[in-house]
Every structure is written in C-alpha cells, then in structure tokens.
Amino acid sequence: MLHCYVLCYTRYLIFQAIDIHTREVCIRDKRIRIKAGSVEALAELNDTETAQAIWDALPIKGRANIWGDEIYFGIPLSVAQEKGQDLVEVGDLGYWPPGQGFCIFFGPTPMSEGDKPRPASPVTVFGRVIGDATMFKQVDSGTEVTIDKES
C-alpha cells in the first residue's frame, strides 16, 4: 500500500513540474512583431490577462497617433485595468482602457517630468519591445501599424 502511495505521489509531482514548465514556455514564447512604416521591432508579452487578450486578438492594425515619444492607436478590445501604472519605462507596451489604446512608449511624453514616459492616465503594461525602442521616433502620425504574432 505504501509503495502505491509513493508511486502515485511521484507521478503527481512529475505532472506538476511539467505543468509549471509548460506555462513558463508559453509565456516566454509570446513574441509579437510590430511594423510601422519602415520600422519593425519584436516585443515580448508578459503574463497578464491583458497580454493574453491582445495575443488572442492578433493580428491588429491601426493608424499611429503620436503624443511626445509615444505611439498609440485604438484596438478592437475592451479589457479592464490591470495593475495600472502612471509611470512606465522606455520600451514598455501599454494598454490604455479609456481609449482602448495600444501604446508603445519610446521616450518622454508631454506629461513626463523627466526622461521616463508618463501616460495620460494609468496603463496596463503588457509587454516590452526587444532592443532599442527609440527607433519608433522615425514613425509619423497616420502611419499604418501592424501587430502580429512572430512567425
């Protein structure tokens, strides 16, 4: 009887380890490609519900609005605020609930009091640009932005 218990418990632990490993791999594998005119970058999504909702809605297209060193555009997705931040980092991707906005932060905004980007109101940070996000300074207002899963 004790042998059966040990064997069953060992199997349980193995399945738990596989489940944890699988979840981490899925989160790590959520990379997107952002293309805006001639600018193209990869980004990695985090493990928030917002990131999952955006992942599930891909591909997404919009027209860039420029606000300081931020690109934002409306997306067809309504998600509640999740861990809202009113100060973000260069390279962060944010979801702005009031405008159903996808935001790319690459420098200070008109609300900033220094070098860090400050959104108009709190955003849910759902990912981060891989590499130098300041390349988005080359994007003009009205440029088509396409977001898709990395292939």
C-alpha positions as CSV (number, residue, x, y, z in Angstrom):
1,M,0.0,0.0,0.0
2,L,2.8,2.4,0.9
3,H,4.5,1.6,-2.4
4,C,1.4,2.6,-4.4
5,Y,1.1,5.9,-2.5
6,V,4.7,6.8,-3.2
7,L,4.3,5.9,-6.9
8,C,1.1,8.0,-7.2
9,Y,2.7,11.0,-5.3
10,T,5.8,10.8,-7.6
11,R,3.6,10.9,-10.7
12,Y,1.7,13.8,-9.2
13,L,4.9,15.8,-8.7
14,I,6.1,15.0,-12.2
15,F,2.9,16.2,-13.7
16,Q,3.0,19.4,-11.6
17,A,6.6,20.1,-12.8
18,I,5.5,19.5,-16.5
19,D,2.5,21.9,-16.0
20,I,4.7,24.6,-14.5
21,H,7.3,24.2,-17.2
22,T,4.6,24.3,-19.9
23,R,3.1,27.6,-18.6
24,E,6.5,29.3,-18.4
25,V,7.3,28.2,-22.0
26,C,4.0,29.6,-23.2
27,I,4.6,32.9,-21.6
28,R,8.2,33.1,-22.9
29,D,7.0,32.2,-26.4
30,K,4.5,35.1,-26.7
31,R,6.5,37.3,-29.1
32,I,4.9,39.8,-31.4
33,R,6.1,41.8,-34.4
34,I,5.3,45.5,-34.6
35,K,5.6,47.1,-38.0
36,A,5.1,50.8,-38.5
37,G,6.1,52.0,-42.0
38,S,9.8,51.1,-42.4
39,V,10.2,50.5,-38.6
40,E,10.0,46.9,-37.4
41,A,10.5,45.5,-33.9
42,L,9.9,42.4,-31.9
43,A,8.3,42.6,-28.5
44,E,7.7,40.0,-25.7
45,L,4.3,39.9,-23.9
46,N,4.1,39.3,-20.2
47,D,1.8,37.0,-18.3
48,T,-1.1,39.5,-17.7
49,E,-4.7,38.8,-18.7
50,T,-4.4,41.9,-21.0
51,A,-1.4,40.3,-22.8
52,Q,-3.4,37.2,-23.4
53,A,-6.4,39.1,-24.7
54,I,-4.2,41.0,-27.1
55,W,-2.4,37.8,-28.2
56,D,-5.8,36.2,-28.9
57,A,-6.9,39.2,-30.9
58,L,-3.9,39.3,-33.3
59,P,-3.4,40.4,-36.0
60,I,-4.3,44.0,-35.2
61,K,-3.9,47.1,-37.5
62,G,-4.2,50.7,-36.7
63,R,-3.0,54.2,-37.5
64,A,-0.3,55.8,-35.4
65,N,-1.2,58.8,-33.2
66,I,1.9,60.5,-31.8
67,W,2.0,62.0,-28.3
68,G,5.5,63.0,-27.4
69,D,7.6,59.8,-27.6
70,E,4.6,57.6,-27.5
71,I,2.6,55.9,-30.4
72,Y,-0.9,54.9,-29.6
73,F,-3.9,53.7,-31.6
74,G,-7.3,52.2,-30.8
75,I,-7.7,48.5,-30.9
76,P,-11.0,46.4,-31.0
77,L,-10.5,45.1,-27.5
78,S,-12.1,46.2,-24.2
79,V,-10.1,45.0,-21.1
80,A,-10.3,46.2,-17.6
81,Q,-7.4,48.0,-16.0
82,E,-4.9,45.5,-14.5
83,K,-2.1,46.8,-12.2
84,G,-2.4,50.3,-13.7
85,Q,0.9,52.3,-13.9
86,D,1.2,56.0,-14.3
87,L,4.9,55.9,-14.9
88,V,6.4,53.4,-17.4
89,E,9.8,52.6,-18.9
90,V,11.1,53.3,-22.4
91,G,10.2,50.2,-24.4
92,D,7.1,49.3,-22.5
93,L,3.9,48.3,-24.3
94,G,0.8,49.5,-22.5
95,Y,-3.0,49.1,-22.9
96,W,-4.9,52.3,-22.1
97,P,-8.5,51.3,-21.1
98,P,-10.3,54.7,-21.6
99,G,-9.4,54.8,-25.3
100,Q,-9.0,51.0,-25.8
101,G,-5.5,52.0,-26.8
102,F,-2.3,50.1,-27.7
103,C,0.6,52.2,-26.6
104,I,4.3,52.0,-27.5
105,F,6.5,54.1,-25.2
106,F,9.9,55.2,-26.5
107,G,10.7,58.3,-24.6
108,P,9.1,61.2,-22.6
109,T,5.6,62.3,-23.2
110,P,4.1,65.7,-22.7
111,M,3.1,64.6,-19.1
112,S,6.7,63.5,-18.2
113,E,8.7,65.3,-15.6
114,G,12.0,63.7,-16.7
115,D,13.2,61.1,-19.1
116,K,10.6,58.4,-18.2
117,P,7.4,58.1,-20.2
118,R,4.3,59.1,-18.4
119,P,0.9,58.1,-19.9
120,A,-2.1,60.4,-19.9
121,S,-3.6,58.1,-17.3
122,P,-2.6,54.7,-15.9
123,V,-2.0,51.9,-18.4
124,T,-1.6,48.2,-18.0
125,V,1.9,47.3,-19.0
126,F,1.5,44.0,-21.0
127,G,4.9,43.7,-22.8
128,R,8.2,45.2,-23.8
129,V,10.0,46.0,-27.0
130,I,13.1,43.8,-27.5
131,G,16.0,46.0,-28.4
132,D,16.1,49.8,-29.0
133,A,12.5,51.2,-28.8
134,T,13.7,54.7,-29.8
135,M,13.6,53.5,-33.4
136,F,9.9,54.4,-33.2
137,K,10.9,58.1,-33.3
138,Q,11.0,57.7,-37.1
139,V,7.3,56.9,-37.3
140,D,4.9,59.7,-38.4
141,S,1.4,60.3,-37.3
142,G,-1.0,58.4,-39.6
143,T,1.4,55.6,-40.4
144,E,-0.2,52.2,-40.5
145,V,0.9,50.0,-37.6
146,T,0.5,46.2,-37.8
147,I,0.8,43.9,-34.8
148,D,1.1,40.2,-35.4
149,K,2.5,37.0,-33.8
150,E,6.1,36.5,-34.6
151,S,6.4,33.8,-37.3
